[in-house]
């Protein structure tokens, strides 16, 4: 009987030590706050973000934004400069067959032109 009491106390100590008294993450209060949007930002939020596709067309790989397709990034730069919605960010979508430097240059260009954030999306 004495050894059984020892085992019960050992189990009790084990469960007390291993129990977590921290609140589960589900029950924690969120620290995300929503800020009010002024009218100028509301107008800009209606615009779509810039989306640059890097896709194969025939035997070559081109940059495409909207209806503009070019092998040179300078043509895309002219289109990106006309965007008013730079706070809406930009997306760079590249095909698997695109060389690494093409998406990297497009992302760099978006950063230089003030697009925040810039997101890379691989295309299948």
Backbone as a printed PyTorch tensor [residue, N CA C, xyz], in Angstrom:
tensor([[[  0.8150,  -1.1980,   0.0000],
         [  0.0000,   0.0000,   0.0000],
         [  0.8640,   1.2700,   0.0000]],

        [[  1.9750,   1.2040,   0.7090],
         [  2.8700,   2.3560,   0.7910],
         [  3.4710,   2.6580,  -0.5860]],

        [[  3.8470,   1.6440,  -1.3080],
         [  4.4250,   1.8760,  -2.6360],
         [  3.3840,   2.4360,  -3.6050]],

        [[  2.1210,   2.0800,  -3.4330],
         [  1.0800,   2.6310,  -4.2920],
         [  0.8940,   4.1210,  -4.0290]],

        [[  0.9820,   4.5290,  -2.7760],
         [  0.8870,   5.9520,  -2.4360],
         [  2.0610,   6.7050,  -3.0520]],

        [[  3.2410,   6.1190,  -3.0220],
         [  4.4080,   6.7420,  -3.6440],
         [  4.1930,   6.9280,  -5.1560]],

        [[  3.6440,   5.9300,  -5.8040],
         [  3.3920,   6.0160,  -7.2330],
         [  2.3510,   7.0980,  -7.5240]],

        [[  1.3050,   7.1870,  -6.7170],
         [  0.2610,   8.1950,  -6.9140],
         [  0.8620,   9.5970,  -6.7470]],

        [[  1.6810,   9.8110,  -5.7400],
         [  2.3070,  11.1140,  -5.5470],
         [  3.2780,  11.4480,  -6.6820]],

        [[  4.0040,  10.4520,  -7.1610],
         [  4.9060,  10.6910,  -8.2910],
         [  4.1200,  11.0910,  -9.5410]],

        [[  3.0100,  10.4110,  -9.7820],
         [  2.1740,  10.7810, -10.9240],
         [  1.5830,  12.1870, -10.7490]],

        [[  1.1540,  12.4950,  -9.5290],
         [  0.6090,  13.8200,  -9.2580],
         [  1.6570,  14.9040,  -9.5060]],

        [[  2.8600,  14.7000,  -9.0330],
         [  3.9470,  15.6580,  -9.2530],
         [  4.2720,  15.7610, -10.7470]],

        [[  4.3040,  14.6290, -11.4340],
         [  4.5920,  14.6420, -12.8670],
         [  3.5630,  15.4830, -13.6280]],

        [[  2.2610,  15.2550, -13.3560],
         [  1.2280,  15.9900, -14.0730],
         [  1.2110,  17.4750, -13.7090]],

        [[  1.5380,  17.8140, -12.4810],
         [  1.6110,  19.2290, -12.1030],
         [  2.7760,  19.9350, -12.7930]],

        [[  3.8910,  19.2470, -12.9300],
         [  5.0590,  19.8590, -13.5660],
         [  4.8650,  20.0020, -15.0680]],

        [[  4.2360,  19.0390, -15.7010],
         [  4.1120,  19.0770, -17.1650],
         [  2.8810,  19.8400, -17.6530]],

        [[  1.9780,  20.2240, -16.7700],
         [  0.7910,  20.9620, -17.1730],
         [  1.1660,  22.3900, -17.5470]],

        [[  0.5590,  22.8780, -18.5940],
         [  0.8010,  24.2410, -19.0470],
         [ -0.2920,  25.1490, -18.5010]],

        [[  0.1240,  26.2250, -17.8470],
         [ -0.8390,  27.1660, -17.2990],
         [ -0.9570,  28.4150, -18.1660]],

        [[ -0.3720,  28.3690, -19.3620],
         [ -0.4470,  29.4900, -20.2880],
         [ -1.7550,  29.3930, -21.0560]],

        [[ -2.3720,  30.5450, -21.2940],
         [ -3.6210,  30.5590, -22.0500],
         [ -3.4110,  30.0440, -23.4610]],

        [[ -4.3270,  29.2370, -23.9670],
         [ -4.1980,  28.8000, -25.3620],
         [ -4.2390,  30.0100, -26.3030]],

        [[ -3.5690,  29.8910, -27.4210],
         [ -3.4670,  31.0070, -28.3610],
         [ -4.8290,  31.4440, -28.8830]],

        [[ -5.7680,  30.5250, -28.9480],
         [ -7.1120,  30.8690, -29.4070],
         [ -7.7810,  31.9080, -28.5200]],

        [[ -7.4640,  31.8860, -27.2470],
         [ -8.1490,  32.7650, -26.3040],
         [ -7.4070,  34.0750, -26.0540]],

        [[ -6.2570,  34.2640, -26.6920],
         [ -5.5200,  35.5110, -26.5250],
         [ -6.1990,  36.6240, -27.3140]],

        [[ -6.1340,  37.8120, -26.7750],
         [ -6.7130,  38.9640, -27.4590],
         [ -5.8100,  39.3710, -28.6240]],

        [[ -6.4090,  39.7510, -29.7150],
         [ -5.6520,  40.1620, -30.8920],
         [ -5.1040,  41.5670, -30.6930]],

        [[ -3.8700,  41.7900, -31.1600],
         [ -3.2740,  43.1190, -31.0650],
         [ -3.3720,  43.8780, -32.3740]],

        [[ -4.0620,  43.3020, -33.3570],
         [ -4.2230,  43.9680, -34.6520],
         [ -5.3050,  45.0270, -34.5140]],

        [[ -4.9700,  46.2170, -34.9000],
         [ -5.9150,  47.3240, -34.8510],
         [ -6.1940,  47.8210, -36.2640]],

        [[ -7.3940,  48.2400, -36.5120],
         [ -7.7740,  48.7550, -37.8200],
         [ -7.7280,  50.2690, -37.7490]],

        [[ -7.0020,  50.8730, -38.6870],
         [ -6.9520,  52.3240, -38.6870],
         [ -7.9450,  52.8650, -39.7110]],

        [[ -8.3860,  54.0610, -39.4920],
         [ -9.3360,  54.6910, -40.3880],
         [ -8.6560,  55.0630, -41.6950]],

        [[ -9.3590,  54.8960, -42.7890],
         [ -8.8200,  55.2020, -44.1100],
         [ -9.3680,  56.5490, -44.5480]],

        [[ -8.4790,  57.4340, -44.9400],
         [ -8.9520,  58.7160, -45.4440],
         [ -9.4860,  58.5460, -46.8660]],

        [[-10.1130,  59.5610, -47.3930],
         [-10.7840,  59.4340, -48.6850],
         [ -9.8130,  59.1700, -49.8340]],

        [[ -8.5940,  59.7560, -49.7790],
         [ -7.6230,  59.5230, -50.8540],
         [ -7.1770,  58.0720, -50.8720]],

        [[ -6.9720,  57.4990, -49.6930],
         [ -6.5690,  56.1010, -49.6340],
         [ -7.7110,  55.1880, -50.0780]],

        [[ -8.9290,  55.5870, -49.7840],
         [-10.0760,  54.7770, -50.2050],
         [-10.1850,  54.7450, -51.7180]],

        [[ -9.8770,  55.8670, -52.3700],
         [ -9.9120,  55.9020, -53.8340],
         [ -8.8350,  54.9900, -54.4030]],

        [[ -7.6260,  55.0420, -53.8170],
         [ -6.5250,  54.2140, -54.3120],
         [ -6.7590,  52.7360, -54.0520]],

        [[ -7.4930,  52.3980, -52.9800],
         [ -7.6940,  50.9890, -52.6710],
         [ -8.6150,  50.3090, -53.6780]],

        [[ -9.3920,  51.1000, -54.4380],
         [-10.2620,  50.5190, -55.4510],
         [ -9.4830,  50.0690, -56.6830]],

        [[ -8.2540,  50.5490, -56.8320],
         [ -7.4450,  50.1920, -57.9860],
         [ -6.7640,  48.8530, -57.7520]],

        [[ -6.5900,  48.0960, -58.8120],
         [ -5.9100,  46.8060, -58.6940],
         [ -4.4140,  47.0080, -58.5340]],

        [[ -3.7490,  46.1240, -57.8110],
         [ -2.2940,  46.2270, -57.7040],
         [ -1.6310,  45.8630, -59.0310]],

        [[ -0.4080,  46.3190, -59.2030],
         [  0.3540,  46.0110, -60.4160],
         [  0.7020,  44.5270, -60.4230]],

        [[  0.5010,  43.8810, -61.5530],
         [  0.8360,  42.4720, -61.6950],
         [  1.7220,  42.3050, -62.9200]],

        [[  2.9480,  41.8860, -62.6810],
         [  3.9060,  41.6630, -63.7610],
         [  4.0270,  40.1540, -63.9620]],

        [[  3.7040,  39.7000, -65.1530],
         [  3.8420,  38.2820, -65.4880],
         [  5.1200,  38.0960, -66.2920]],

        [[  5.8600,  37.0560, -65.9590],
         [  7.0560,  36.6850, -66.7260],
         [  6.7610,  35.3070, -67.2980]],

        [[  6.4230,  35.3020, -68.5860],
         [  5.8770,  34.0890, -69.1940],
         [  6.5620,  33.7930, -70.5240]],

        [[  6.5560,  32.5120, -70.9250],
         [  7.0720,  32.1860, -72.2580],
         [  6.0370,  32.5040, -73.3240]],

        [[  6.4990,  33.1520, -74.3780],
         [  5.6650,  33.4210, -75.5480],
         [  6.4590,  32.9160, -76.7440]],

        [[  6.0240,  31.8070, -77.2850],
         [  6.7930,  31.1830, -78.3620],
         [  8.0920,  30.6210, -77.8060]],

        [[  9.2110,  31.0360, -78.3930],
         [ 10.5150,  30.5410, -77.9280],
         [ 11.2410,  31.5640, -77.0620]],

        [[ 10.5770,  32.6330, -76.6690],
         [ 11.2120,  33.6580, -75.8470],
         [ 10.4040,  33.8710, -74.5660]],

        [[ 11.0150,  34.4880, -73.5800],
         [ 10.3420,  34.7810, -72.3110],
         [ 10.2150,  36.2930, -72.1940]],

        [[  8.9980,  36.7600, -71.8990],
         [  8.7220,  38.1950, -71.9040],
         [  8.1230,  38.6350, -70.5700]],

        [[  8.2640,  39.9430, -70.3170],
         [  7.5590,  40.5940, -69.2240],
         [  6.2050,  41.0410, -69.7720]],

        [[  5.1390,  40.8590, -68.9900],
         [  3.8270,  41.3180, -69.4330],
         [  3.1230,  42.0020, -68.2690]],

        [[  2.6380,  43.1970, -68.5300],
         [  1.7960,  43.9020, -67.5680],
         [  0.6130,  44.4520, -68.3510]],

        [[ -0.5680,  43.9690, -68.0490],
         [ -1.7460,  44.3400, -68.8300],
         [ -1.6080,  43.8300, -70.2500]],

        [[ -1.6990,  44.7260, -71.2180],
         [ -1.5690,  44.3600, -72.6250],
         [ -0.1640,  44.5780, -73.1650]],

        [[  0.7280,  45.0980, -72.3360],
         [  2.0850,  45.4110, -72.7810],
         [  2.9790,  44.1950, -72.5580]],

        [[  3.6060,  43.7210, -73.6220],
         [  4.5650,  42.6150, -73.5490],
         [  5.8940,  43.1020, -74.1020]],

        [[  6.9700,  42.7760, -73.3960],
         [  8.2850,  43.2010, -73.8520],
         [  9.3480,  42.2960, -73.2420]],

        [[ 10.4210,  42.1080, -73.9990],
         [ 11.5620,  41.3800, -73.4600],
         [ 12.4250,  42.2910, -72.5920]],

        [[ 12.2380,  43.5930, -72.7480],
         [ 13.0310,  44.5660, -72.0020],
         [ 12.2090,  45.1100, -70.8370]],

        [[ 12.8680,  45.2530, -69.7180],
         [ 12.2010,  45.7370, -68.5120],
         [ 11.9100,  47.2340, -68.5920]],

        [[ 12.5970,  47.9540, -69.4610],
         [ 12.3810,  49.4020, -69.5630],
         [ 10.9700,  49.7350, -70.0430]],

        [[ 10.3950,  48.9250, -70.9060],
         [  9.0210,  49.1590, -71.3660],
         [  8.0370,  48.9620, -70.2160]],

        [[  8.3060,  47.9780, -69.3740],
         [  7.4620,  47.7260, -68.2090],
         [  7.6210,  48.8580, -67.1960]],

        [[  8.8310,  49.3930, -67.0890],
         [  9.0890,  50.4910, -66.1560],
         [  8.2270,  51.7030, -66.4880]],

        [[  8.0850,  52.0180, -67.7770],
         [  7.2540,  53.1510, -68.1870],
         [  5.8010,  52.9540, -67.7570]],

        [[  5.3070,  51.7310, -67.8540],
         [  3.9280,  51.4470, -67.4470],
         [  3.8010,  51.5510, -65.9340]],

        [[  4.7860,  51.0180, -65.2010],
         [  4.7240,  51.0370, -63.7380],
         [  4.7960,  52.4500, -63.1720]],

        [[  5.5160,  53.3240, -63.8480],
         [  5.6120,  54.7110, -63.3730],
         [  4.2560,  55.4090, -63.4050]],

        [[  3.3710,  54.9760, -64.2770],
         [  2.0620,  55.6320, -64.3900],
         [  1.0710,  55.1570, -63.3240]],

        [[  1.4070,  54.1320, -62.5620],
         [  0.5050,  53.6250, -61.5280],
         [  0.4120,  54.6230, -60.3810]],

        [[ -0.8160,  54.9290, -59.9620],
         [ -1.0030,  55.8000, -58.7980],
         [ -1.1050,  54.9820, -57.5200]],

        [[ -1.3860,  53.7190, -57.6370],
         [ -1.6800,  52.8570, -56.4980],
         [ -0.4330,  52.1190, -56.0160]],

        [[  0.6000,  52.8290, -55.6220],
         [  1.8470,  52.1740, -55.2160],
         [  1.7350,  51.5360, -53.8300]],

        [[  0.8410,  52.0500, -52.9860],
         [  0.6610,  51.4560, -51.6600],
         [ -0.0960,  50.1300, -51.7390]],

        [[ -0.7560,  49.8840, -52.8600],
         [ -1.4660,  48.6160, -53.0410],
         [ -0.5320,  47.4650, -53.3190]],

        [[  0.7440,  47.7600, -53.5740],
         [  1.7340,  46.7190, -53.7970],
         [  1.7870,  46.2640, -55.2450]],

        [[  2.6450,  45.2990, -55.4630],
         [  2.8260,  44.7270, -56.7980],
         [  3.0360,  43.2290, -56.6660]],

        [[  2.6350,  42.5130, -57.7030],
         [  2.8330,  41.0750, -57.7610],
         [  3.7220,  40.7580, -58.9540]],

        [[  4.7090,  39.9230, -58.7230],
         [  5.5700,  39.4430, -59.8070],
         [  5.3150,  37.9480, -59.9220]],

        [[  4.7030,  37.5400, -61.0370],
         [  4.4000,  36.1240, -61.2600],
         [  5.3080,  35.6260, -62.3730]],

        [[  6.0490,  34.5660, -62.0720],
         [  7.0120,  34.0600, -63.0530],
         [  6.7840,  32.5830, -63.3180]],

        [[  6.8980,  32.2200, -64.5820],
         [  6.8050,  30.8170, -64.9890],
         [  8.0590,  30.0760, -64.5360]],

        [[  7.9490,  28.7740, -64.4000],
         [  9.0980,  27.9610, -63.9900],
         [ 10.2500,  28.0590, -64.9860]],

        [[  9.9340,  28.2860, -66.2410],
         [ 10.9750,  28.3280, -67.2660],
         [ 11.6970,  29.6750, -67.3270]],

        [[ 11.2350,  30.6520, -66.5500],
         [ 11.8720,  31.9830, -66.5720],
         [ 13.2160,  31.9340, -65.8580]],

        [[ 14.2480,  32.5790, -66.4270],
         [ 15.5310,  32.6410, -65.7420],
         [ 15.3920,  33.4060, -64.4350]],

        [[ 16.2430,  33.0860, -63.4710],
         [ 16.1530,  33.6740, -62.1380],
         [ 16.2810,  35.1930, -62.1590]],

        [[ 17.1000,  35.7220, -63.0600],
         [ 17.3570,  37.1640, -63.0260],
         [ 16.1440,  37.9910, -63.4570]],

        [[ 15.2470,  37.4330, -64.2350],
         [ 14.0910,  38.2160, -64.6930],
         [ 13.1440,  38.5800, -63.5400]],

        [[ 12.7030,  37.6180, -62.7140],
         [ 11.8670,  38.0110, -61.5740],
         [ 12.6280,  38.8860, -60.5760]],

        [[ 13.9130,  38.6150, -60.4030],
         [ 14.7060,  39.4100, -59.4630],
         [ 14.7870,  40.8640, -59.9250]],

        [[ 14.9840,  41.0780, -61.2250],
         [ 15.0420,  42.4510, -61.7470],
         [ 13.6820,  43.1290, -61.6490]],

        [[ 12.6050,  42.3840, -61.8860],
         [ 11.2570,  42.9620, -61.7910],
         [ 10.9310,  43.3570, -60.3480]],

        [[ 11.2940,  42.5150, -59.4000],
         [ 11.0720,  42.8270, -57.9830],
         [ 11.8740,  44.0540, -57.5820]],

        [[ 13.1300,  44.1060, -58.0140],
         [ 13.9860,  45.2480, -57.7150],
         [ 13.4060,  46.5370, -58.3050]],

        [[ 12.9050,  46.4720, -59.5180],
         [ 12.3120,  47.6360, -60.1570],
         [ 11.0850,  48.1190, -59.3810]],

        [[ 10.2460,  47.1860, -58.9530],
         [  9.0560,  47.5620, -58.1820],
         [  9.4460,  48.2540, -56.8770]],

        [[ 10.4710,  47.7430, -56.2150],
         [ 10.9410,  48.3890, -54.9880],
         [ 11.4600,  49.7980, -55.2710]],

        [[ 12.2260,  49.9420, -56.3430],
         [ 12.7790,  51.2550, -56.6840],
         [ 11.6890,  52.2670, -57.0140]],

        [[ 10.5930,  51.8090, -57.6070],
         [  9.5110,  52.7140, -57.9820],
         [  8.5440,  52.9940, -56.8330]],

        [[  8.7690,  52.3710, -55.6830],
         [  7.9770,  52.6840, -54.4930],
         [  6.7800,  51.7970, -54.2310]],

        [[  6.6930,  50.6510, -54.8720],
         [  5.5970,  49.7250, -54.5960],
         [  5.8900,  49.0060, -53.2850]],

        [[  4.9170,  49.0330, -52.3910],
         [  5.0520,  48.3470, -51.1140],
         [  3.7620,  47.6210, -50.8300]],

        [[  3.7330,  46.3670, -50.5690],
         [  4.7770,  45.3560, -50.6670],
         [  4.8720,  44.8120, -52.0850]],

        [[  5.9460,  44.0710, -52.3260],
         [  6.1270,  43.3760, -53.5990],
         [  6.1230,  41.8920, -53.2960]],

        [[  5.2550,  41.1450, -53.9870],
         [  5.0740,  39.7270, -53.7130],
         [  5.4560,  38.9130, -54.9370]],

        [[  6.2460,  37.8530, -54.7210],
         [  6.6390,  36.9380, -55.8000],
         [  5.7090,  35.7330, -55.7760]],

        [[  5.1860,  35.3700, -56.9430],
         [  4.3000,  34.2040, -57.0610],
         [  4.8020,  33.3320, -58.2030]],

        [[  5.2180,  32.1070, -57.9190],
         [  5.6260,  31.2240, -59.0170],
         [  4.4000,  30.6920, -59.7520]],

        [[  4.5100,  30.6190, -61.0760],
         [  3.4400,  30.0620, -61.8940],
         [  3.7960,  28.6440, -62.2820]],

        [[  2.8090,  27.7920, -62.3380],
         [  3.0450,  26.3900, -62.7310],
         [  2.9740,  26.2660, -64.2210]]])
